[in-house]
Every structure is written in C-alpha cells, then in structure tokens.
C-alpha cells in the first residue's frame, strides 16, 4: 500500500484568519473565546467566533479549501482528486432559519417562500458536493458525520482511499459553523457549556465553549508528492476508529473502546506507546471527558509523553476539532515546538501537560478525538 503524506494545510479559526496566524496566536497563549451574544433571545455565552456574526458554512469552506491548495502549490482545479469534507452540524444554521417558513407553508397552503427550491442544497452531504463542484473534482466524494470525531474520520477515509489505490490525491478535512440557537440551547440543556471560558484539564474546568472554524488538508501518495517535489508536513503512520456503544452523549467511564482505538492505531503504525512524543488530546474541558481521557492516556502511555489540548484557544469546533488538532500537531512536528494547553492554570491530573510552548524533539505524535455517542478516532503522524 502507498504511503500517505500531507502536502498542504488550510485553516481558519477564532484565533487566526489563516494557518500561520492561528499558530502564532496559539504559541502566544491567546484565546479566541470571549463573552458573545449573537442571538438576542439567548443570554451571552463564552464563544469562539471568527467574526462579529456567525460564520456561513459554505463561504468558510471555500476559503479553507483554497488555502490548502495554495499551501500545497496546486491549481484551484483538481479534476482527478477525491474529496472528503465532513461536518457534524452541516447546514443546521440554514435549517433553523428555514423552520419558521416551513411551518407557515404547512399551515398556509398558498404561502411560498424563498426556501422552496433551496432546501436540497442544504442537505448534510451538500457541502462536500459543493467542494467537488468548486474544484471540478470527479473522483470519489464522501461527507462523514461522526460527531466530534468527524475531522479525524475524514482523514482516515482519505488516507484509506490513497492506501488502496483509489486516489492519488484527496482534499480532506472538516468545517464547522456551530453557532446556532439550537446548538447553544442543546449543549446548555446537557449542562456542557462553560460560563466564563474553556480550561482543558484544569481542576476548575466548567465545560466547553463552542467555536467556529475548519481545517482542510491535501493528502497525497508519497510517490506523487516526491515526483512534484512537494513540501511535506508529515506522514500518516496509522489510524483507528471504534464506538463505545454505551450512551448518547456520555463517554464510557472505563474508556474501553477509546483505549482499544489507541492500541489499534499504534499497531497499524508499527509503533509502541513509548514511541509517541506528543499527544494532541481531545480535551474538551468538560468534567467527564477530561477525567476519562486522562485515565486512558495515563494507562496506555506510561512514559509520560507531552499532552495538550488547543480547545482553550480555538473553542470546541465540534466536528472540525480533530482536523484543527491534526493541523496544529503537524505544525508542532514542522517547528519542533509543543503548543500549550491554553486556559490551564492548575490540574489534578497526573499527565505531562504543556502549560507553556517550548522547543522539543517531536518525531511521532498522535491526535485523539472522542465524540458524543462514543465515536472514537485516533491518528498517528510522523515527521
């Protein structure tokens, strides 16, 4: 099977309008989370927003995709590539805006609205389809939805397409525009939202802060990348995904299948736990996630590798969070700098948590995503 490498990254987040700006803000310990009130009917909440108003999914996607292609030194037209673009919320914001008109249409038969001919374009898979149309890409198109694990699942699917020879190049990643009334209310009802900010692995953590953003990658076969003398950020060493089959939103307290996913990822990578220098944790700053995840990491990685979560800076970008995590992990490999766990002040967890950015030898790293519903995804990358 062909080796898979990353030759381009596009990223936009609440801490930067592009990859480099986001990285510099992260290394400086900045956060994009602030008290915001995008909807007058809802109370202010700590949110990580890109602009003054909630971002629009398709516009954000186009910017991130073109940034990735430009970073890889490729033309905007990519007729032969595959497309794997995921999202957990997809066009939920559009559907929430449509809902009152749809209700009126059902109760007033002669009432025709602007949404009548547009609802098809807002189906969950249509963002991936729109990227394929944008690029003229006629290869396979996939649109994974796997809760907070969506970003890594997208990369797993893309890498598999290359490994099995179905594609030589795939545009892959995840985009999220989750600042909607229903999303805010839903997480609030679960008691998962923070009141002041996101503090991953902190003893005083309050919960997650929703964030907007996305990261898209150009994945290529190692042979193709070398043929065109492309810059390579890193190599996909292995990956795995499992399901807890336990609860709609709580993680399995024992973390059995999350642990199994990590071990399967190590096996597929031909690595031992001690080979991992750095772990980009899921680290949502919720009480349960951080507790279970810390136990899993401590159990598998007894050599105390460096650990950090970047959600204290970017907010929790839900389905895009794993993609952002992989992007920051690849920059850590490239720059040999460990990104800090922004928002962490004091902890009770026996982990080697990165509180300040510092230079360190990083050869092999792992990114973890543990989504609601018990969807676990893990990917290992090397320099």
N, C-alpha and C positions, 0 to 999 in steps of 0.2 A: 504494500500500500504506500501511496505517496505521502511524503512529509508535508505538513501544513504550516505556513508561516503567515505572519501579519505584516503587511507592507504599507498600510495606510490606516489612519485613525481620524475620525471626525467626532467632535464632542462639543456640546453646548450645555451649560448648566447655570444654576443661580450664582455660581462664583466666577463665571467667565464666559465670554461670548465665543470662545474657541478653546481648543485643546491646551495650548500653551498658557493662555490667560487663566484657565481653570487650575492648571498645575501650579502656577506661580502663587495663586491665591491659597491653594491648599497647603503648599510648603510654608507660606507665611502664616498659617494658622487662622485664616479668615473664614467666616461663615456667611452663607447666603441666606440664612434663616433670620427672619425678623417678624414682628407682630404685624399682620396684614388683615385687611377686611375687604376682600374682593367682591363680596356679596352683602348688600346692606341688610338683608334679612337674617344673616348669621353674625354671631359675635366674632370679634377679632381673634385670630389664631396665629401661632408661630408657623410660618410657611416659607418655603424657599422658592420664590418666584423669579423668573427671568426678567420680566418687565413689570410695568405698573398694573397691567391686566393679565388675566390668564392667557397662556400661550395657545396658539391654534396648532393642532397636531400636524396637519399636512405641511404647513409652512415651515415648522420646526424640522420636520423630517427632510424636506428638500435641502435646507441649509446644512444639516448634519451629513447627509449623503454626499453632497457636492464637496464638502470639506474633506471627507475621507478620500474621495477620488483625487482631489487636488493634492492632498498629502502624499498619496501613492504615486503621483506623477502620471496619472491616467486621464484620458479624454472623458468628457461627460457622457458620451455614447459608448455603451458596453453591450453590444448585441449578443455576445456569446456567454455572458456570465449568468450565474444563478443569483437569486435574491431571497434572502431570509430576513425579514423585518418583523419583529414581534412587538406586542404591546399588551399590557394587562387591561387597561381601560379602553383602548382604541378610541372610537368616536363617541364615547359616553357623553362628553360635554354637548355634542351636537344633538344626541338623542334627548338629553334633558331639556334642551331648548325647544325641540320638536314636540315634546309631550303635550303641552297645553293645546297646541294646534291640532294634534292628532285626536285629542279628547273632543275638541269642538267639532271636528269633522265627523266623529262618530255620533254626535248628538244633533248636528245640524247638517243634514244630507247635502244641501246645496253649497256648503261652505268649502271653498277650495283655497288651499294655502300654498305658500312658496315651497313647502317641503314635499309636495306631492310627487315630483319627478326626481327628487334628490336623495331619497332615503336609501336607495341601492348603493350610492357612493359612500354611505356612512356605515356599511356593514363591517364587522370586525376585521375581515381579511383585506379590505379595500386599500388600506394604507400600503401594504406590501405590493398590491397590484399597481397602485399609482407610482411606486418607485420603479417597477419594471417598465411601465409606460414611459416614465421620465427618461430612463436610460436606454430605451429600445432593447431591453434585455429579454431574449426569447428562450432562455434556459428555464430551469425549474424555479417556481415561486412558492415559498412557504411563509406562513404567517402564524408562528407559535403564540399561544396564550397559556402561560403556566404560572400565573400569579407573580410573586416577586422573584421567581426563578426564571422568568421569561428571557432575560438578556443572555444568561449562560446557556439556556436551552437553544437559543438561536445560534449561538456559536458552535454548540455541539452538533446541531443539524448541518450547519455549513461545513464544518470540518469533516463530517462523515461523507458529505457529497464529494468532497475533494479526495478523501482517502479511498473511496470506492470507484473513483474514476468517472463519476457522472458529471463533474465540473472541474475545470482547471482554476477558475476564479469565482468567488462568491462575495457579494456585498451583503454583510450580515450585521445585525445589531438590534437594538430596541429603543423605542422612543415613547415617552410618556407625557401626557398633558392631564394630570390627575386633579387639578384644582377645580372641582365642580361641587355644587351644593350637596349632591347625593354622596359623593365620596367623603367629603368632610363630615357629613352627618353620620354616615355609616361607621367610619372609624371612631367617631365620637361616641356613638352608641355602644361600641365594644370597649370603651374606656382605654383605647390605644393611643390617643393623641396627647402630645406634650402640652403643658400650659405655658412654659417660658422658652423652651428650646430643646434640642436633641443632644443628649450626652451619653454616647455609647460606652458601655461597660463601667459607667460611673455608679458609685454607690447611691447617688441621689437622682438617678435617671428617672424620667417622668413618662416617657413614651416617645413615639415617632413624630416627626414633623414632615408633612407631605412636601415633596419637591418636584419641580418640573425639570425635564432635561432628556438627553438621549446621547447614545454613543453608537457609532457605526464603524465597522472595520472592513478593510479589503483583505480577504483571506485568499491566498494563492498556493498552488503546489510549489514546493521548494524549488523544483526544476524550472518552472515558469519564472519565478522571482529571480533566480540566478541568471536565466537567459537574458532577461531585460535589465540586469544589473540593478535591481531594485534595492532600496534601503529596507532592511528587515528589523522590525522592532523586537520580534521574539518568535519562538516556535511553539506550536501547540504540542504538548507532550502526551497528554491523555485527558480523559474526562469520564464522568459517570453521572447517572441520574437515577433517583429512586423515589418512592412515595411512602409516606408513613401509614396511610390508610387508617388514620386514628381519629381525627376531629376536623370540623370545617375550618377552624382558624387557629387552634392551639397546637403547638408542636408536641410531639410525643415526649413526655418528660424524661424518658430514658434515652432518647435520641438514637434508637437502634438503627433505623434505616438511613439517617443522616450520616452516622458513623460508617455504615456499610458503603455509602456512596463515596466517602473519602477513601476508604480502603480499596474500592474498585478503581477509583481514579489513579491511585498510586500503582496498582497492579497494571493497569493499561499503559501507564507511563514508564514502567520498569524502574520504579523508584521505591526507596524505603522512606518511612516517615522522617528519618534524620536527614534526608536529602533536601527537605523543604527549608529554605532560608527565611521565607516571609509568607504570611497568610493575610490576604485581604478578607476580613471576616464579614459576615452579613451584618452583624452589629446594628440592629435597628434602634437600640436604646429603649426597647420595651422591657418590662420586668422579666417576662418569661423567656423571650428569645435569647437575651444576653446570658441569662443563667444557664439555659440548656446548651447553648453554643459553647460557652466557656468550658463546661464539663466535657463536651465532645472533643474540643481541641486539646485539653489537658490530658485526656485519656489516650488519644492517638499519638500526639506529638510530645513525648516525654522529654525531648531535648530542648524544650522551651524556645521555639522559633519566634521571631518578631511577629507581632499581631497588631493590626489596626483596622478601624472602620472609618470610611470617609463620609458617612451619613451625617455626622455632626457639622459638616461643611456644606454639603450639597442638599441636605434633606433626604428623605426616603423617596426616591424616584420610582418606587413600586416596580413595575416590570422592567424598567430600564436600569435598575440599581446594579444588577450584576454586570451589565455592559459597561457602566461607568467604572465599576470596581476593576474590571479587566483592563480598561484604558489606563487607569492610574497605576495598576500593577505593572503594565508594560513600560510606563514612563519611569517607574522605580527601577526596573531592570536596565533600562537605557541609561539613566542618570546615576545609578547606584546610590540612590537616596531613598530612605524609608519615609513614606508620608505619615504624618501624625494623626492620631485619633483626636480630631478637633472636638472640643467640648468636654474631654475627660480631665477631671481635676483630682479625684481620689477614687480608688477602687478597692473592692474586697476580693477580686478575682486573682487567682494565682497564675496569671498569664504575663508573658513578656510584652506588655503593651507599649506601643510607641507614643510617647507623650510630646516629644519634640523631634522635628525632622533631623536626620543625621546621615552622614555617609556610611555605607556599609556594603560589604561584598554580598551581592544577591545574584545567585546563578539560577536558582529554581524557586518558583513561587506558586501559590495556589490561591484561587478565589472561590469563596463559598457563597451559595445563595440558598436560603431556606424559606420557601414561600408558604403563604396561607394555604391550608388544605394539606399540608405536609408534602409539598413538592420540593425535592432536594436536588440541587445541581452543583457540580464541582468540576473545575477545570484547572489543569496544571500547565504552566508555561515556563519556558527556559530561554535564557539569553542566547 
